[in-house]
Amino acid sequence: MQLTQTTQQRQQLSPSMIFSLKVLEMNEAMLESYVSDLMDTNCVLEMDSSPHVAAGSAAYDDAIEAETPFDLHAWIKLQIAYDSEDEALMDYMIDSLDAKGYFPEDIEAVLQNEFCLSKKEAAHWIQQFQSIQPKGIGARSLKECLLLQLTDPTSLEYKLLHDYEEAVAGALWQTIIEELQVTHAEVMQAMERLRCLNPYPLTQFSMTGQEKVRIDAIVKRDDDGIHIQMNPMYDALHLSQKYCALAGNTNDLETRAYLKEKIKEANQLISSLQKRKDTLLSVLHVLIMKQYEYLFHQQDISILTYRDVAETVGISISTCSRVVKNKWIQVDNHVLSLKSLFSSNRGNHTFHSKKQLARQIQSLHEERFSDAQIEMILKKQGIRLSRRSINRYRKEYLHAKNKL
């Protein structure tokens, strides 16, 4: 037996680091709820009730109704493990899904041609999509969609759909009964179970909706420049002097151990809140600087990726993603998500703003070019968009134009 020695470097997160990342990811509503619950159970944790804190917090008290689109990309990416170099492939496949959740029948050939994949690799990616929720997504036909929702290939309903599609369509029940050696009642029960399947997986998701959101920061502009106001409530958290003194003076070992544990818990929260504030402020400064014209002069949004912001701030891309996730800011009288300030153009070789792309697509559509023709025209310009994306860009452009 031969022994070999290798050196590996691994980064392990301590419990305090894991807790800090969780706090960083929380938005204002989640954080407020968490701090409130912790104060109910931790006697050492207190909050300053000065008029300044009360007045500053008032701006954050009301939840705001905002239209939040269902993020199909984020939903799918959470369920599929992939490397950063596969980002463009992932986005292309997601954009290739139609409104029902189906892939086009030639998706395997398209992936081979567009991304130089082998037949086996293309089939693997399609299988990845077909393994996620909602079941049936990524199917290329109604039959495949329903089969993906059936987990037992030995079940009667699976056999009816897979092997006896024409007999079922023609209601040839006697043929099915004789060949499968089942009763009429069993066939009818299996048919009822088939009718309960969802033929259109994505229709169960509302693509837009009203959701109550809370502001994580307020951005104001005056003659002195840009000011970012964070909720001062969390700066007002502190340790109770009374209980800290008791922890050091009591002779009761159980009480001392209990209070020291609560002090540790409170310090961890206060430290994590400060890190969250500092990181969020740093990211906000970069976002406002990069998207200044968009935010204050209604110009086209600039191309900006998580990597751009992460490198500028000096944090990892994953940390940047945590900062941005589900966070909302108020700029003048507008409320918008931090995520909306990013525009990566998803792997295209030539960079354009979303508004410019949408305007170009609508112009080509008005010249009576089909989506397929527009796809080819954009491809020659180095812009790779699926027909589904082209259709979405056009709808977004018309929606924005109608709101003016």
C-alpha positions as CSV (number, residue, x, y, z in Angstrom):
1,M,0.0,0.0,0.0
2,Q,1.4,3.4,-1.1
3,L,0.7,6.5,1.0
4,T,0.7,10.0,-0.5
5,Q,0.7,13.3,1.2
6,T,-1.1,16.3,-0.2
7,T,-1.6,19.8,1.1
8,Q,-5.0,21.4,1.0
9,Q,-6.1,24.9,2.0
10,R,-9.6,25.2,3.3
11,Q,-11.4,28.2,4.7
12,Q,-13.7,27.3,7.6
13,L,-16.2,29.9,8.9
14,S,-16.5,30.3,12.7
15,P,-20.0,30.5,14.3
16,S,-19.6,34.2,14.7
17,M,-18.7,34.7,11.0
18,I,-21.7,32.6,10.0
19,F,-23.9,34.7,12.2
20,S,-22.5,38.0,10.8
21,L,-23.2,36.7,7.2
22,K,-26.8,35.9,8.2
23,V,-27.3,39.4,9.7
24,L,-25.7,40.9,6.6
25,E,-28.3,39.1,4.4
26,M,-31.3,40.2,6.4
27,N,-33.3,43.1,5.0
28,E,-34.8,45.8,7.2
29,A,-38.1,44.0,7.9
30,M,-36.3,40.7,8.8
31,L,-33.7,42.5,10.9
32,E,-36.3,44.5,12.9
33,S,-38.2,41.3,13.7
34,Y,-35.0,39.4,14.7
35,V,-33.8,42.2,17.0
36,S,-37.2,42.6,18.6
37,D,-37.4,38.8,19.3
38,L,-33.9,38.8,20.7
39,M,-34.6,41.7,23.1
40,D,-37.5,39.8,24.5
41,T,-35.3,36.9,25.4
42,N,-32.0,38.7,26.3
43,C,-32.2,40.9,29.4
44,V,-28.7,42.2,28.8
45,L,-29.6,43.9,25.5
46,E,-31.1,47.4,25.8
47,M,-31.9,50.2,23.3
48,D,-31.4,53.9,23.8
49,S,-34.8,55.7,23.7
50,S,-33.5,59.2,23.0
51,P,-35.6,61.5,20.8
52,H,-33.0,61.5,18.1
53,V,-33.3,57.7,17.6
54,A,-37.1,57.9,17.7
55,A,-37.2,60.7,15.1
56,G,-34.7,59.0,12.9
57,S,-36.5,55.7,13.0
58,A,-39.8,57.2,12.1
59,A,-38.9,57.3,8.4
60,Y,-38.6,53.5,8.4
61,D,-41.8,52.7,10.3
62,D,-44.2,52.4,7.4
63,A,-44.1,49.5,5.0
64,I,-44.3,50.4,1.3
65,E,-46.3,48.6,-1.3
66,A,-44.0,48.0,-4.2
67,E,-44.3,46.0,-7.4
68,T,-41.8,43.2,-7.2
69,P,-41.3,40.9,-10.2
70,F,-40.9,37.2,-9.7
71,D,-37.2,36.6,-10.3
72,L,-37.1,33.4,-12.4
73,H,-33.3,33.6,-12.8
74,A,-32.7,33.8,-9.1
75,W,-35.3,31.1,-8.4
76,I,-33.7,28.6,-10.7
77,K,-30.1,29.4,-9.9
78,L,-30.7,28.7,-6.2
79,Q,-31.6,25.2,-7.2
80,I,-28.8,24.4,-9.6
81,A,-25.1,24.1,-8.8
82,Y,-22.9,25.7,-11.5
83,D,-19.6,27.4,-12.0
84,S,-19.1,31.1,-12.8
85,E,-18.0,30.3,-16.3
86,D,-21.4,28.7,-16.9
87,E,-23.3,31.9,-16.1
88,A,-24.0,32.8,-19.7
89,L,-25.2,29.2,-20.4
90,M,-27.5,29.3,-17.4
91,D,-29.0,32.6,-18.4
92,Y,-29.5,31.5,-22.0
93,M,-31.3,28.4,-20.9
94,I,-33.6,30.3,-18.5
95,D,-34.4,32.8,-21.1
96,S,-35.2,29.9,-23.5
97,L,-38.1,28.8,-21.3
98,D,-41.5,29.9,-22.6
99,A,-44.3,31.3,-20.4
100,K,-45.5,27.7,-19.6
101,G,-42.0,26.6,-18.5
102,Y,-41.2,24.6,-21.6
103,F,-37.9,24.4,-23.6
104,P,-38.2,24.5,-27.4
105,E,-38.0,21.0,-28.9
106,D,-34.6,21.7,-30.5
107,I,-32.9,23.0,-27.3
108,E,-30.4,20.2,-27.2
109,A,-29.1,21.0,-30.7
110,V,-29.2,24.8,-29.9
111,L,-27.0,24.3,-26.9
112,Q,-24.5,22.2,-28.9
113,N,-24.3,24.9,-31.6
114,E,-24.3,28.0,-29.4
115,F,-22.1,26.8,-26.6
116,C,-20.0,24.1,-28.3
117,L,-21.3,21.4,-26.0
118,S,-21.3,17.7,-26.7
119,K,-24.6,15.9,-27.0
120,K,-23.9,14.4,-23.6
121,E,-23.2,17.8,-22.0
122,A,-26.3,19.4,-23.5
123,A,-28.4,16.5,-22.2
124,H,-26.8,16.9,-18.8
125,W,-27.8,20.6,-18.5
126,I,-31.3,19.8,-19.7
127,Q,-31.6,17.1,-17.1
128,Q,-30.3,19.5,-14.4
129,F,-33.2,21.9,-15.2
130,Q,-35.7,19.1,-15.3
131,S,-34.7,18.0,-11.8
132,I,-35.7,21.2,-10.0
133,Q,-38.9,22.7,-8.8
134,P,-41.6,23.2,-10.0
135,K,-41.7,19.6,-11.4
136,G,-42.2,19.6,-15.1
137,I,-40.1,22.7,-15.9
138,G,-37.7,22.3,-18.8
139,A,-39.9,19.8,-20.6
140,R,-40.0,19.9,-24.4
141,S,-43.6,18.6,-24.7
142,L,-46.7,18.2,-22.7
143,K,-46.0,14.4,-22.4
144,E,-42.5,15.0,-21.1
145,C,-43.8,17.6,-18.7
146,L,-46.3,15.2,-17.1
147,L,-43.8,12.3,-17.0
148,L,-41.3,14.5,-15.1
149,Q,-44.0,14.9,-12.4
150,L,-44.4,11.1,-12.0
151,T,-41.7,9.8,-9.6
152,D,-42.5,6.1,-10.0
153,P,-41.9,4.7,-13.5
154,T,-43.6,1.4,-12.5
155,S,-46.9,3.1,-11.6
156,L,-50.0,2.6,-13.7
157,E,-50.3,6.3,-14.6
158,Y,-46.7,6.4,-15.8
159,K,-47.3,3.4,-18.1
160,L,-50.5,4.9,-19.4
161,L,-48.8,8.1,-20.3
162,H,-45.5,6.6,-21.5
163,D,-46.7,3.5,-23.4
164,Y,-50.4,3.9,-24.1
165,E,-50.7,7.6,-25.1
166,E,-52.7,6.8,-28.3
167,A,-54.9,4.2,-26.5
168,V,-55.7,6.8,-23.8
169,A,-56.4,9.5,-26.4
170,G,-58.8,7.1,-28.1
171,A,-60.4,5.9,-24.9
172,L,-59.4,2.3,-25.8
173,W,-59.8,1.2,-22.1
174,Q,-60.5,-2.5,-22.9
175,T,-57.2,-2.8,-24.8
176,I,-55.3,-1.2,-21.8
177,I,-57.1,-3.5,-19.3
178,E,-56.3,-6.7,-21.2
179,E,-52.6,-5.8,-21.9
180,L,-51.8,-4.5,-18.5
181,Q,-54.0,-7.0,-16.6
182,V,-55.7,-4.3,-14.5
183,T,-59.3,-3.5,-13.7
184,H,-61.4,-0.7,-15.2
185,A,-61.5,1.0,-11.8
186,E,-57.7,1.0,-11.5
187,V,-57.4,2.6,-15.0
188,M,-59.9,5.3,-14.1
189,Q,-58.2,6.0,-10.8
190,A,-54.8,6.4,-12.6
191,M,-56.4,8.7,-15.1
192,E,-57.7,10.9,-12.3
193,R,-54.2,11.1,-10.9
194,L,-52.9,12.2,-14.3
195,R,-55.5,14.9,-14.5
196,C,-54.2,16.3,-11.2
197,L,-50.8,17.0,-12.8
198,N,-49.8,20.5,-13.8
199,P,-49.4,20.9,-17.6
200,Y,-47.9,24.3,-17.4
201,P,-45.3,24.5,-14.5
202,L,-44.6,28.3,-14.6
203,T,-48.3,29.4,-14.6
204,Q,-48.4,28.8,-10.8
205,F,-46.0,31.7,-10.3
206,S,-47.2,35.3,-10.5
207,M,-44.6,37.1,-12.5
208,T,-45.4,40.4,-10.8
209,G,-47.1,41.3,-7.6
210,Q,-47.5,43.7,-4.8
211,E,-45.3,43.1,-1.8
212,K,-44.8,45.1,1.4
213,V,-41.2,46.2,1.6
214,R,-39.3,48.2,4.1
215,I,-36.6,50.7,3.3
216,D,-33.0,49.8,4.2
217,A,-31.6,53.2,3.5
218,I,-32.7,56.7,2.5
219,V,-30.6,58.5,-0.1
220,K,-30.9,62.3,-0.2
221,R,-29.2,65.0,-2.4
222,D,-28.6,68.6,-1.5
223,D,-26.1,71.4,-2.1
224,D,-23.6,69.6,0.1
225,G,-23.7,66.4,-1.9
226,I,-25.2,62.9,-1.4
227,H,-26.3,61.7,2.1
228,I,-27.2,58.1,3.0
229,Q,-29.4,57.7,6.1
230,M,-29.4,54.3,7.8
231,N,-31.9,53.4,10.5
232,P,-30.3,54.8,13.7
233,M,-32.2,52.3,15.8
234,Y,-29.5,49.7,15.6
235,D,-26.8,52.1,16.7
236,A,-28.8,52.6,19.9
237,L,-28.4,49.0,21.0
238,H,-26.1,48.6,24.0
239,L,-25.4,46.3,27.0
240,S,-27.3,46.8,30.2
241,Q,-24.8,48.2,32.8
242,K,-26.9,46.7,35.6
243,Y,-26.7,43.2,34.3
244,C,-23.0,43.5,33.2
245,A,-22.2,44.5,36.8
246,L,-24.2,41.7,38.2
247,A,-22.4,39.2,36.0
248,G,-19.1,40.3,37.6
249,N,-20.3,40.5,41.2
250,T,-22.7,37.6,41.8
251,N,-21.5,34.6,43.6
252,D,-24.3,32.4,42.1
253,L,-22.4,30.4,39.5
254,E,-25.5,29.5,37.5
255,T,-26.6,33.2,37.3
256,R,-23.0,34.2,36.3
257,A,-22.8,31.6,33.5
258,Y,-26.3,32.6,32.2
259,L,-25.5,36.4,32.1
260,K,-22.1,35.8,30.5
261,E,-23.8,33.8,27.8
262,K,-26.3,36.6,27.2
263,I,-23.6,39.2,27.2
264,K,-21.7,37.2,24.5
265,E,-24.9,36.9,22.5
266,A,-25.6,40.6,22.7
267,N,-22.0,41.6,21.8
268,Q,-22.2,39.3,18.8
269,L,-25.4,41.0,17.6
270,I,-24.0,44.6,18.1
271,S,-20.8,43.7,16.3
272,S,-22.6,42.1,13.4
273,L,-25.0,45.0,13.1
274,Q,-22.0,47.4,12.8
275,K,-20.4,45.2,10.2
276,R,-23.7,45.1,8.3
277,K,-24.0,48.9,8.4
278,D,-20.4,49.5,7.2
279,T,-20.6,47.0,4.4
280,L,-24.0,48.2,3.2
281,L,-22.9,51.8,3.3
282,S,-19.7,50.9,1.2
283,V,-21.8,49.1,-1.4
284,L,-24.4,51.9,-1.5
285,H,-21.7,54.5,-2.1
286,V,-20.3,52.5,-5.1
287,L,-23.8,51.9,-6.5
288,I,-24.8,55.6,-6.2
289,M,-21.5,56.7,-7.8
290,K,-21.8,54.2,-10.7
291,Q,-25.5,54.8,-11.3
292,Y,-25.7,58.5,-10.5
293,E,-27.0,59.6,-13.8
294,Y,-29.6,56.9,-13.8
295,L,-30.8,57.7,-10.2
296,F,-30.9,61.5,-10.4
297,H,-31.1,62.4,-14.1
298,Q,-33.2,59.5,-15.5
299,Q,-30.5,58.5,-17.9
300,D,-29.9,54.9,-19.1
301,I,-28.7,52.5,-16.5
302,S,-24.9,51.8,-16.7
303,I,-23.6,48.3,-17.1
304,L,-22.6,47.1,-13.6
305,T,-22.0,43.6,-12.3
306,Y,-21.6,42.2,-8.8
307,R,-17.9,41.6,-9.6
308,D,-17.4,45.4,-10.4
309,V,-18.9,46.4,-7.0
310,A,-17.2,43.7,-5.0
311,E,-13.8,44.5,-6.4
312,T,-14.3,48.3,-5.7
313,V,-15.5,47.7,-2.1
314,G,-13.0,44.9,-1.4
315,I,-15.4,42.1,-0.7
316,S,-16.2,38.8,-2.3
317,I,-18.9,38.5,-4.9
318,S,-20.9,36.2,-2.6
319,T,-20.8,38.9,0.1
320,C,-21.9,41.5,-2.4
321,S,-24.8,39.3,-3.3
322,R,-25.8,39.0,0.3
323,V,-25.7,42.7,0.8
324,V,-27.9,43.3,-2.2
325,K,-30.4,40.5,-1.6
326,N,-33.9,41.8,-0.9
327,K,-32.7,45.3,0.1
328,W,-34.6,48.5,-0.8
329,I,-33.6,52.1,-0.9
330,Q,-35.5,55.4,-1.2
331,V,-34.1,57.9,-3.6
332,D,-36.0,61.2,-3.6
333,N,-39.6,59.9,-3.8
334,H,-38.7,56.7,-5.6
335,V,-38.3,53.3,-3.9
336,L,-36.2,50.7,-5.7
337,S,-34.4,47.4,-5.0
338,L,-30.6,47.4,-5.0
339,K,-30.7,44.5,-7.4
340,S,-32.3,46.8,-10.0
341,L,-29.1,48.9,-10.1
342,F,-27.2,46.0,-11.6
343,S,-27.1,45.4,-15.4
344,S,-24.6,42.8,-16.6
345,N,-26.2,42.1,-20.0
346,R,-25.7,38.4,-19.2
347,G,-22.7,37.3,-21.2
348,N,-23.2,39.5,-24.3
349,H,-20.0,40.5,-26.1
350,T,-21.2,44.0,-26.9
351,F,-22.5,46.1,-23.9
352,H,-25.7,48.1,-24.2
353,S,-28.0,49.4,-21.5
354,K,-31.3,47.5,-21.1
355,K,-33.2,50.6,-22.3
356,Q,-31.1,50.9,-25.4
357,L,-31.6,47.2,-26.2
358,A,-35.3,47.4,-25.6
359,R,-35.6,50.5,-27.8
360,Q,-33.7,48.8,-30.6
361,I,-35.8,45.6,-30.3
362,Q,-39.1,47.6,-30.4
363,S,-37.8,49.6,-33.4
364,L,-37.0,46.4,-35.3
365,H,-40.4,45.0,-34.3
366,E,-42.2,48.1,-35.7
367,E,-40.3,47.4,-39.0
368,R,-42.1,44.1,-39.0
369,F,-39.2,41.9,-38.2
370,S,-40.1,38.7,-36.4
371,D,-38.5,37.7,-33.1
372,A,-36.5,35.1,-34.9
373,Q,-35.2,37.7,-37.4
374,I,-34.4,40.1,-34.5
375,E,-32.5,37.3,-32.7
376,M,-30.3,36.9,-35.8
377,I,-29.8,40.7,-36.3
378,L,-28.7,41.1,-32.7
379,K,-26.5,38.0,-32.9
380,K,-24.6,39.6,-35.8
381,Q,-24.0,42.6,-33.5
382,G,-22.5,40.3,-30.8
383,I,-25.7,40.4,-28.7
384,R,-27.0,37.0,-27.8
385,L,-30.6,37.0,-26.6
386,S,-33.2,34.3,-26.9
387,R,-36.6,34.9,-28.5
388,R,-38.2,34.8,-25.0
389,S,-35.9,37.6,-23.8
390,I,-36.6,39.6,-27.0
391,N,-40.3,39.4,-26.3
392,R,-39.8,40.4,-22.6
393,Y,-37.6,43.4,-23.5
394,R,-40.3,44.6,-25.9
395,K,-43.0,44.3,-23.4
396,E,-40.9,46.1,-20.7
397,Y,-40.2,48.9,-23.2
398,L,-43.9,49.3,-24.0
399,H,-44.9,49.1,-20.3
400,A,-42.3,51.9,-19.4
401,K,-43.5,54.0,-22.4
402,N,-47.1,53.7,-21.4
403,K,-46.3,54.9,-17.8
404,L,-44.8,58.2,-19.1
